[in-house]
Amino acid sequence: FLRLSRMLYLFPFFLLGHLAVLHRDRLAVTLASRRLLLACALMAAAGAILSANGFRVRYFSPYFWSPLALILLMLAAAPRFSPAPWSRPVEWIGRNGIVFYTAHLVFQRLIVDALLQAGWRGFWTLFLGAFAISLAGPALLQMGRTRHRLLGLPFDLGVALPARRSPA
């Protein structure tokens, strides 16, 4: 269950999320369209129905539209809910998504390889180990990133490097 193809499939969603944050005001106006939201709801439902009936929707490029529609629905709904104590960890992961996105596969590979070498071969052991390290590894990396500039360099290159000067 550790495939680079899955990470590559998810990369456009990550980029779209970055664009959504950069242009959140324009996106909020666009997401106010009831027709768009109805279309998104129908596309997300169609993807769920296809998936439940044996079609490979998850991580399969021809069905990119289904999770994208669900994400747009969630973005439209999010402003209607006020932050709650239970949502803070999810918000923190979202704010530090670059670290979680880029590091989770490395941590997963390390833990699964270690578990396999130790003789653990059960699906649930490998799955739970990979899931736990996918959250814990990047979380520790993010905490280190805030304390040590060296750990932050791969993620903060735009901040760490001096701005380019335009030719006069």
C-alpha positions in Angstrom: 0.0 0.0 0.0 3.0 2.3 -0.2 3.2 3.5 -3.8 4.9 6.6 -5.2 2.1 6.7 -7.8 -0.4 7.5 -5.0 1.8 10.4 -3.8 2.1 11.7 -7.4 -1.7 11.4 -7.9 -2.2 13.6 -4.8 0.3 16.2 -5.7 -2.2 18.2 -8.0 -4.6 18.3 -5.0 -1.8 19.8 -2.9 -1.1 22.4 -5.5 -4.8 23.3 -5.9 -5.0 23.7 -2.1 -2.1 26.1 -2.3 -3.8 28.1 -5.0 -7.1 28.0 -3.0 -5.3 29.6 -0.1 -3.6 32.2 -2.2 -6.9 33.2 -3.9 -9.3 32.4 -1.1 -11.4 35.6 -1.6 -12.0 34.9 -5.3 -12.7 31.2 -4.5 -15.3 32.2 -1.8 -17.2 34.2 -4.4 -17.0 31.3 -6.9 -18.2 28.8 -4.3 -21.2 30.9 -3.5 -22.8 29.7 -6.7 -25.6 27.3 -5.9 -25.3 25.7 -9.4 -21.7 25.0 -8.9 -22.3 23.5 -5.5 -25.1 21.3 -6.9 -22.8 20.1 -9.7 -20.1 19.3 -7.1 -22.5 17.4 -4.9 -23.7 15.4 -7.9 -20.1 14.6 -9.0 -19.0 13.6 -5.5 -22.1 11.4 -5.2 -21.4 9.8 -8.7 -17.9 9.1 -7.6 -19.0 7.5 -4.4 -21.6 5.3 -6.3 -19.0 4.3 -8.8 -16.5 3.4 -6.1 -19.2 1.4 -4.2 -19.9 -0.6 -7.4 -16.4 -1.8 -8.0 -14.9 1.0 -10.1 -11.4 2.1 -9.1 -12.1 5.8 -8.2 -9.6 6.5 -5.5 -6.1 7.4 -6.8 -7.1 6.8 -10.4 -6.6 9.9 -12.7 -9.7 9.5 -14.9 -11.9 10.0 -11.7 -10.0 13.1 -10.5 -13.2 15.1 -10.7 -14.9 13.2 -7.9 -12.6 14.0 -5.0 -12.0 17.5 -6.4 -15.8 18.1 -6.3 -15.9 16.8 -2.7 -13.0 19.1 -1.8 -14.9 22.1 -3.3 -18.0 21.2 -1.3 -15.9 21.1 1.9 -14.3 24.4 1.1 -17.7 25.9 0.6 -19.0 24.5 3.9 -15.9 25.3 6.0 -16.7 29.0 6.6 -20.1 28.0 8.0 -18.5 26.2 10.9 -16.6 27.9 13.7 -13.3 26.2 14.9 -13.8 23.8 17.8 -11.3 22.3 20.1 -11.6 18.9 18.3 -10.7 20.5 14.9 -7.5 22.2 16.0 -5.2 19.2 15.3 -6.7 18.9 11.8 -6.2 22.6 11.2 -2.6 22.4 12.4 -1.9 19.5 10.0 -3.5 21.6 7.2 -1.5 24.7 8.0 1.7 22.5 7.9 0.6 20.5 4.9 3.9 20.9 3.1 5.7 19.0 5.8 3.1 16.2 6.0 2.8 15.8 2.3 6.5 15.6 1.6 7.6 13.6 4.6 4.9 11.0 5.2 5.9 8.6 2.5 9.5 8.6 3.7 8.4 7.8 7.3 6.0 5.1 6.0 8.7 3.4 4.1 11.0 3.4 7.0 8.5 2.0 9.5 7.1 -0.6 7.1 10.6 -1.8 6.2 11.6 -2.0 9.8 8.4 -3.9 10.7 9.0 -6.4 7.9 12.6 -6.9 8.9 11.5 -7.6 12.4 9.1 -10.3 11.2 5.8 -8.4 11.4 3.8 -9.2 8.3 0.2 -8.8 9.3 -1.8 -6.3 7.3 -3.2 -4.5 10.3 0.2 -4.2 12.0 1.7 -2.7 8.8 -1.3 -0.4 8.2 -1.4 0.9 11.8 2.3 1.4 11.9 2.3 3.3 8.6 -0.8 5.4 9.7 0.7 6.2 13.1 4.1 7.2 11.6 2.4 9.2 8.9 1.1 11.5 11.6 3.8 11.3 14.2 6.8 11.6 12.0 5.8 14.8 10.1 4.5 16.2 13.4 7.8 15.8 15.0 9.6 17.2 11.9 7.3 20.2 12.0 8.0 20.8 15.7 11.7 20.6 14.9 11.2 22.9 11.9 9.9 25.7 14.2 12.8 25.3 16.6 15.8 24.7 14.2 16.3 26.6 11.0 18.2 23.8 9.4 15.2 21.5 9.6 13.1 24.2 8.0 15.3 24.8 5.0 13.7 22.2 2.7 10.3 23.7 3.4 11.1 27.4 3.7 13.4 28.0 0.7 11.4 30.9 -0.4 11.8 32.5 3.0 15.4 31.4 3.5 16.8 32.6 0.2 17.2 36.3 -0.6 14.8 37.8 -3.0 15.9 38.0 -6.6 16.5 41.5 -8.0 14.9 42.4 -11.2 17.1 43.9 -13.9 16.9 47.6 -14.0 
